[in-house]
Amino acid sequence: MRELTDFLRFILPHATACPDPTAEDALLSAAREFCEATRCWRETDSFKVKGHDVEVVCVPHSAVLFEIEKASFDGRDLDRVSFADARFDRDGPPRQITQTQPNAVRLAPAGPGTLSISMFLKPALDADVLPYFLFDQWGETLASGALARILVIPDQPFSNPQLAGYHAGIFQSAKDRNFNASVRGQQRAPRRSRSRYL
């Protein structure tokens, strides 16, 4: 993980009088927005669960769960359902996954075994670190997202709405260009389209 301060080299030359905490807050907001728009932060993990486990916390420190991509239990795919539609009263192994609170999942029905989950994450509001890949691949892009926020703060020595607009355009273009970046990855796998039936 990289400290938020590591990203300041991309931000502060364009907003020289900006206090570090202001720059870090803007960077964190930009990183959260970028991760939501691109689904670039994917984590996969497996957990041993006991039959009486109520909830399984499934996200690393400094992150929050944005979306579950896929979940399976002992190799069998689980249906993702709302809590109201979960069937906790069934017999047999878990067939569904749901949530009662953010960052944790619950199986329906409960049962012992191995839960495997693929999920998209974004930085937590109080994160002080970001994943290495965000720095290496999109450090300057996230800086533009931060600058778009910083430079529109009124009545500051670094205020520059025109330059803010320029950086907002760079950031928006990067979000559009990398939309669903995790689907294709660097291996450039073709995107599959799935038939939908009404």
N, C-alpha and C positions, 0 to 999 in steps of 0.2 A: 504494500500500500504506500501511496505517496502523501506526504503532508500537504495540506492546502497551501502552506507558504511556498511550496515548491513551484506552484503555478504563478506566483506573483511576478516572476520574471517576464511573463507574457503580458501582464496587465499594467503594472505600474509605470513603464516607460510612456504609456499613452494617457495616463492619469496621474501625473507625478506627485500631486499633493494629496492624493486619496489615502486615507488612513488604512492600514492593513486590515483591521477588522471589517471595514466596509467592503473592501475588495474581496475578502474571503467569503462574506455573506453573499455577495453577488455571484461569485464563482460557484458556490454551493447551489444556489437557485438555478443557475445555468446548467449545472451538471444534472440536477434532478429533472429539469425540463428535457434535456438531451436524451437521457436514459429512457424517459417515457416515450418520447417521439421515435426513437430508433430501436428500442428494445435491445440495446447493445450489451447490457450487463446480464449475462445468463450464468446461473449457477445450477449445478446438478449435485445431488447428495442422496445418500441412503441412510435410513434410520431403522434400528431395531426397535419395535414397539411391543408393548405388552398388551394383553387383551383389555386391561382396565384403563389404559392410557386415554385420557380425555382429549388433550390437545398436545400437538407436537410443534415446538418452536423450530422453524426451519430456515431462519436467515442469519447470516453472520453479523458480527458487530459492525456498527456504522452503516447498516443497510436496512431498507424496508422492502417488503414484498410488494411488487407492482402487479404481477400477473403470474398465474400458474400456467405453464405451457403444457405439461403432461405429468401425470402421476400414475404409478402402478404399485400394486401390492403383491409381493411374491411373484412378480413377473406378469401379473394380469392387470391390464389397464383399468383405471378407476374412472368412473363418470364424475365430472365436476358439476356439482349442484349447489343451489342456494340452501341455506340452513333450513328454510321452511320446507323444502322438498326432500331433505335427507331422510332416509329410512333407517333409523336407529333400532327399530323393533324387529328387524329381520334376523334370521338365523344364518349361520355360515360365515365365510370370510368377508372382509370388507369389500364393498362394491362401489362405494362412493367416497368422494372427498369434498369437504365443505369447510367453512370458517365460521367461528363465533366471535373472533377478534382478529385484528390485523397481525400479520407476521407469524401466525400459528394456524395449523390445519387440524381438522378432526375427521376421523374415519367413521363411516357408517356402513354396517354395524362395526363396533370395535372388535378387534381380534389380534392375536399375536402373530408377528411375522416381520417382514422387511418392507418398509415404505421407501420407494424411490421417487424422486421428484425433480423435475426440470422447471426452473422458474426464472422470471425476469425480475431484476432488482433495480432499485434506485437508491441514491444516498439518503440516509436519515437526515432529518432537520438539524440534528446536533452533531453530525459527522465532522470529524477533524482530519480525516484521511479519505482518499479516493483510490480506486484500484489503479495499479500500474498502467494498464492498457489505456485508461482514459488520459493519462498524462502522455504516454508515448504516441498514441494515435490521434488524439483529439485535444491536446493541451492548448494549442493556439485557437482552435475552434471554440472551446469553452471560455477562453479569454475574451473572445469577441462577444460571446453571450453575456459575460460579466460586464464588459465595457458598455454594451448597449444599455445596461441598467445603471451603471455608475455615472456615465456622462450626461444623463438626463436629470440627475439630482440638481435641483435649482440652487442658485446663489452660492455656488462653491467655486473655488479657484480652478478646479478641473472641469467644470460644467462645459459641455460642448454638444448641444443637441444634434448638430449636423454630423459630427463624427459618430455620435451614438447611432444615428440612422444607418450610417455606413456599416458599422459593426453588427447592427441588428440584421441587415441584409445578408452579411456573410454567415451569421449564425443560422438564420432561417434556411438559407440555401444548403448548408451542411446537414440540417435536420431533414430536409426534403430528399437530398441525395442519399442519405444513409438510412432512410426509413426502412424498417425491418432488416437492418444490416445483419442481424443475427441469423436470419433465415438462410441467407446465401453464404455468409462467412467468407473468409479469405480463399476458400477452395472454389468459390464462385459457382456453387451448385445451382442448377436451374430451379426457379421457383415453380412449385407445383400448384396447379389450380384444382380445387376440389368441387365436384358437382354438388349443387344444393337442390334439395327437393322440398317443395312446400306441401 
